Amino acid sequence: MDKIDLLKDVEERCKSANLPLKEGATNLVFGKGNPSAKIVFVGEAAGRNEDLQGVPFVGAAGKNLDKLLSSVGLSLDDVYVANILKYRPSENRDPSPEEIMAHTPWLVEQVKVIQPSVICSLGNYATKFFLSGGDVDSMKKMPGITQVHGKVRMIDFMGLKIKLIPLFHPAAIIYNRSLIDLWERDMEIVKSEINQKTL
């Protein structure tokens, strides 16, 4: 099976799994983009528009992400986008540790199929999640996005060796336009990492 079929299989199994948050959600929000991408962007969870459409990053933050990618010569043809949580927590509340732990294996399966060179964590929550290795108890102790954005580091995540580059969340940039320059600078680091011949 190619990566498209493998991801479809993961998605179908995820859809039929009895995951927490499923009952209160409208749709599974699995992922979008190129299954053979070298870069995977990972956010926290779906918002209202994403839940209604079953696609990640389709609201204001999604439009912003598209614009930001375009500004550095990238599009959905070049990247894959997913969230840690596959269903929207009601009223956009913070997920519980149990909910995170139940959803994490599905993200791991996605990453194993795609095998990207780089994962970009979008925003504070996703960054702390990856830096803690998915250990919800130690997430709070991890540094925030303002300290680590654009800094490349190798991490061990659930047995996977991952090159992680934290980025500001596209939603944050909507409210704080001064972050655009930082985001574009960080994306240049991302592009140089994936262009390295050693990857």
C-alpha positions in Angstrom: 0.0 0.0 0.0 1.2 3.5 -0.7 1.1 6.3 1.9 -2.3 7.6 0.8 -3.9 4.1 1.4 -2.0 3.6 4.6 -3.2 6.9 6.0 -6.7 6.2 4.9 -6.5 2.9 6.8 -5.3 4.7 9.9 -8.1 7.2 9.5 -10.8 4.6 9.2 -9.6 2.7 12.2 -9.4 6.0 14.2 -13.0 6.8 13.1 -14.3 3.5 14.4 -12.3 3.6 17.6 -14.2 4.6 20.8 -12.2 7.7 21.5 -12.9 10.2 24.2 -14.5 13.5 22.8 -16.0 11.6 19.9 -19.6 11.7 21.3 -19.7 15.5 21.6 -18.0 16.2 18.2 -19.5 16.5 14.7 -16.7 15.0 12.7 -13.3 13.3 13.1 -10.6 15.8 12.2 -7.8 13.6 11.0 -5.4 15.6 8.7 -4.8 17.1 5.3 -2.0 17.7 2.8 0.7 15.6 1.2 1.1 12.1 2.7 4.7 12.1 1.4 5.6 15.6 2.8 8.9 16.2 4.4 7.3 18.6 6.9 4.3 17.9 9.2 2.6 20.8 11.1 0.9 19.7 14.3 -1.5 21.8 16.3 -3.5 21.1 19.5 -7.1 20.4 18.4 -9.9 21.3 16.0 -11.9 24.5 16.4 -15.6 24.9 15.5 -15.1 25.2 11.7 -12.7 22.2 11.6 -15.2 20.1 13.6 -18.0 21.0 11.2 -16.0 20.3 8.1 -13.9 17.4 9.4 -10.7 19.1 8.1 -7.9 20.7 10.2 -7.0 24.4 9.9 -9.9 25.6 7.7 -11.0 28.6 9.9 -9.3 31.9 10.3 -6.1 30.2 11.6 -6.1 27.9 8.6 -6.4 30.8 6.2 -3.5 32.4 8.0 -1.4 29.2 7.8 -2.0 29.1 4.1 -0.9 32.7 3.7 2.2 32.1 5.9 3.1 29.0 3.9 2.7 30.9 0.6 4.9 33.7 1.9 7.8 31.2 2.0 6.9 29.4 -1.2 5.1 26.5 0.3 1.6 25.1 0.0 -0.5 22.1 1.1 1.2 20.2 -1.7 4.4 20.4 0.2 3.2 19.8 3.8 0.9 17.7 5.9 -1.2 19.2 8.7 -2.7 17.4 11.7 -3.7 17.9 15.3 -2.8 16.0 18.5 -6.5 15.5 19.3 -8.6 14.1 16.5 -11.9 15.4 17.9 -12.8 18.9 19.2 -13.0 19.3 22.9 -16.4 21.0 23.6 -16.3 24.8 23.8 -12.6 24.6 23.0 -11.8 23.6 26.6 -8.3 22.2 27.5 -8.2 18.5 27.0 -7.7 16.2 30.1 -4.5 14.1 30.4 -6.6 11.0 29.7 -8.0 12.4 26.5 -4.5 13.4 25.3 -3.1 9.9 26.0 -6.0 8.2 24.2 -5.5 10.4 21.1 -1.7 10.4 20.9 -1.3 6.9 19.4 -3.2 8.0 16.3 -0.9 10.9 15.8 2.1 8.6 16.2 0.6 6.3 13.5 0.2 9.2 11.1 3.8 10.3 11.7 5.1 6.7 11.2 3.3 6.5 7.8 4.4 10.0 6.6 8.0 9.7 7.9 8.7 13.5 7.7 12.1 15.0 8.1 10.8 17.8 10.3 7.8 18.2 12.6 6.7 21.8 13.3 4.7 22.1 16.5 2.2 25.0 16.2 1.9 27.1 19.4 2.5 26.6 23.1 0.4 23.5 23.7 1.7 21.4 20.8 5.3 22.5 21.5 5.1 21.5 25.2 3.5 18.2 24.2 6.4 17.2 21.9 9.1 18.5 24.1 7.7 16.4 27.0 7.8 13.3 24.6 4.0 13.1 25.0 4.3 12.8 28.8 1.3 14.9 30.0 2.6 15.1 33.5 5.7 16.9 32.5 4.2 19.2 29.9 3.7 22.0 32.3 7.5 22.0 33.1 8.4 22.5 29.5 9.5 25.9 28.1 7.0 28.0 26.3 6.9 28.9 22.6 8.4 32.3 23.0 11.6 30.7 24.4 12.0 27.9 21.9 10.4 29.0 18.6 12.6 28.4 15.5 15.1 26.3 17.5 15.9 23.0 15.9 16.2 20.0 18.2 16.2 16.2 17.9 13.7 14.6 20.2 12.6 11.1 21.0 8.9 10.9 20.7 7.2 7.6 21.5 10.2 5.7 20.1 10.4 8.0 17.0 13.5 10.2 16.4 12.1 13.5 15.3 13.6 16.8 14.3 11.3 19.3 16.0 11.0 23.0 15.1 8.5 24.9 17.2 6.5 27.7 15.5 4.1 30.3 16.7 0.5 29.2 16.2 -1.2 30.9 13.1 -4.0 32.0 15.3 -1.6 34.0 17.5 -0.4 35.8 14.5 -3.9 37.0 13.7 -3.9 38.9 17.0 -0.3 39.8 17.0 0.9 40.9 13.6 4.4 41.6 14.9 4.9 37.8 15.0 4.8 37.5 11.2 8.5 38.4 10.7 9.5 35.9 13.4 7.3 33.2 11.7 8.9 33.8 8.3 12.4 33.8 9.8 11.6 30.5 11.6 10.2 29.0 8.3 13.4 29.8 6.6 15.1 27.6 9.2 12.6 24.9 8.5 13.2 25.1 4.7 17.0 24.9 5.2 16.6 21.8 7.4 14.5 19.9 4.9 16.9 20.9 2.1 19.9 19.3 3.8 21.2 16.4 1.9 21.7 14.4 5.0 17.9 14.0 5.5 
